[in-house]
Amino acid sequence: MLSSLNLAIGCAMVVSVIGWPSGAPESVCDSLNPSHGNNRAKSSNAPFALTQSSDSFQPGERVRVTLRAAPGVPFKGLILQAFDPATGELIGRFDPGRGLKTLDSCAAVTHSDRRGKRQATLIWEAPLNRQGRVAFRATVVQRFSEFWVGLESTPESNRVN
């Protein structure tokens, strides 16, 4: 009995130490906050830029979203979510891509490996039954103990270099 309990506790500790090397689970969709033990999101300016090719869409239209790291600051993980900036409603879906997995239930996409990345280009597809505006928010994980939550996108035309 005691050895079974020790095994269960040991397994739980391994999960909390390793994190989510194959991407965020759907359980983080509401907060976009990774479960990285006692580590907390960094509050300083993130060394990442999140841009989108357009902030408005027509039915079925596709919008390119790009996450870029500052030179010398690769990231290992991300979760990115699409929403209507007027209502907060989660909208659309992301195309699956190399090194990515989609979380269609919450209009999000996440990494599927923990290799270092300097950039991620994601394609979002608008719903077929509506038009309007779209914005994106992300969590970016540089390493297990360093991550930023709540990065917001800007349209490429408004990008400051």
Secondary structure, DSSP 8 states (H G I E B T S, - for coil): -HHHHHHHHHHHHHHHHH--TT---GGGTTT-----TT-----S--SEEEEES-SEE-TT-EEEEEEEE-TT--BSEEEEEEE-TTT--B--EE---TTEEEEGGGTEEEESS---BSEEEEEEE--TT--EE-EEEEEEEEETTEEEEEEE-EEGGG---
